[in-house]
């Protein structure tokens, strides 16, 4: 994802694999909803009720597996 790579270049000194996975999953959740905005990524990361609602409605099983919701 070019957006992830741009963030990685900006924050290389603190970048870790876990941070990349969290951001990738947040972006994947936002991609599923309309309208898609960068502000929604911040909301997914900061508002647990909002992110829980998106996860419940998610059709992307990869995101759900990564978050530990599906076994």
Secondary structure, 3 states (H helix, E strand, C coil): CHHHHHHHHHCHHHCCHHHHHHHHHHHHHHHCCCCCCHHHHHHHHHCHHHHHHHHHCCCCHHHHHHCCCCC
